[in-house]
Amino acid sequence: MTAVAERVARGAALLDRECPRWHDRIDCDRLDMSDPRSCLLTQAFRPRKFGDSVAALGLTSRLVEHGLAPTAAGRDDGGMITGAEVWFADLEAAWIAAVAARTGQDASPGGG
């Protein structure tokens, strides 16, 4: 399991406990982890705003470890440090897979 997948699994387990059926509220086609208006927490906790959702889960300083934000330095790809945009794409793919695992849907955007 990759580091991203481990973090998302940790975040999904937290949501399973704290926000039952969160996965039913996620529109994978609209999921954009870089945008607080359409990120996973905003969708899961609608109509709450992102910051309110973070506070409700007690995640203010633990977003990265729960797969809800990229690391500040980016990711190491064979010796090259890549930017946060790569991490956001990785996070989105891992969250889409977590949603699919809970709903039985296709794990690709647009699949469903």
C-alpha positions as CSV (number, residue, x, y, z in Angstrom):
1,M,0.0,0.0,0.0
2,T,1.4,3.4,-0.9
3,A,1.8,6.2,1.6
4,V,-1.1,8.1,0.0
5,A,-3.3,5.0,0.1
6,E,-2.4,4.5,3.8
7,R,-3.3,8.0,4.6
8,V,-6.6,7.9,2.8
9,A,-7.4,4.6,4.5
10,R,-6.9,6.3,7.8
11,G,-9.1,9.2,6.8
12,A,-11.8,6.9,5.4
13,A,-11.9,4.9,8.6
14,L,-12.3,8.1,10.6
15,L,-15.1,9.2,8.3
16,D,-16.7,5.8,8.7
17,R,-16.8,6.3,12.4
18,E,-17.7,10.0,12.5
19,C,-19.8,10.6,9.4
20,P,-21.7,7.4,8.5
21,R,-22.5,7.0,4.8
22,W,-20.2,9.8,3.9
23,H,-19.3,8.0,0.7
24,D,-22.9,8.3,-0.5
25,R,-22.5,12.1,-0.6
26,I,-19.3,12.2,-2.7
27,D,-19.6,13.1,-6.4
28,C,-16.4,11.7,-7.8
29,D,-16.8,13.6,-11.0
30,R,-16.7,16.9,-9.0
31,L,-14.1,15.8,-6.5
32,D,-11.2,18.3,-6.5
33,M,-8.9,18.0,-3.4
34,S,-7.2,21.3,-4.2
35,D,-10.5,23.2,-4.0
36,P,-12.2,23.6,-0.6
37,R,-15.5,24.1,-2.3
38,S,-15.5,20.6,-3.9
39,C,-13.0,18.6,-1.8
40,L,-14.0,15.4,0.0
41,L,-14.8,17.0,3.4
42,T,-16.9,19.7,1.9
43,Q,-19.0,17.1,0.0
44,A,-19.2,14.7,2.9
45,F,-20.3,17.3,5.4
46,R,-22.5,19.5,3.2
47,P,-23.8,22.1,4.0
48,R,-20.9,22.7,6.4
49,K,-17.9,24.6,5.0
50,F,-14.4,22.9,4.8
51,G,-13.0,24.6,7.9
52,D,-16.1,23.7,9.9
53,S,-15.7,20.0,8.8
54,V,-12.0,20.0,9.7
55,A,-12.8,21.4,13.2
56,A,-15.7,18.9,13.7
57,L,-13.3,16.0,13.1
58,G,-10.5,17.5,15.2
59,L,-8.2,17.4,12.2
60,T,-6.9,20.9,12.2
61,S,-3.2,19.8,12.3
62,R,-3.7,16.3,11.0
63,L,-5.0,16.7,7.4
64,V,-2.0,15.2,5.7
65,E,-1.9,12.1,7.9
66,H,-5.6,11.4,7.0
67,G,-5.2,11.9,3.3
68,L,-7.0,15.2,3.1
69,A,-4.1,17.4,2.1
70,P,-0.7,17.0,0.3
71,T,2.6,17.2,2.0
72,A,4.2,20.6,1.8
73,A,7.3,19.3,0.0
74,G,5.5,17.3,-2.7
75,R,6.4,13.7,-3.5
76,D,9.6,11.9,-4.3
77,D,9.4,10.3,-7.7
78,G,12.7,8.4,-8.2
79,G,14.8,11.2,-6.9
80,M,12.8,14.1,-8.2
81,I,10.5,16.2,-6.0
82,T,7.3,16.9,-7.8
83,G,4.7,19.6,-6.9
84,A,1.6,19.5,-4.9
85,E,-0.6,19.1,-8.0
86,V,0.7,15.6,-8.4
87,W,-0.2,14.9,-4.8
88,F,-3.7,16.3,-5.3
89,A,-4.2,13.9,-8.2
90,D,-2.9,11.0,-6.1
91,L,-5.3,11.9,-3.3
92,E,-8.2,12.2,-5.6
93,A,-7.5,8.8,-7.1
94,A,-7.2,7.2,-3.7
95,W,-10.4,8.8,-2.4
96,I,-12.3,7.7,-5.5
97,A,-11.1,4.2,-4.8
98,A,-12.2,4.4,-1.2
99,V,-15.7,5.6,-2.3
100,A,-15.9,2.8,-4.8
101,A,-14.9,0.2,-2.2
102,R,-17.8,1.3,-0.1
103,T,-20.4,1.8,-2.8
104,G,-19.5,-0.9,-5.3
105,Q,-19.1,1.7,-8.1
106,D,-16.5,1.9,-10.8
107,A,-13.3,3.5,-9.3
108,S,-12.7,5.8,-12.2
109,P,-14.1,9.3,-12.6
110,G,-17.2,9.1,-14.6
111,G,-17.7,5.5,-13.8
112,G,-20.6,4.8,-11.7
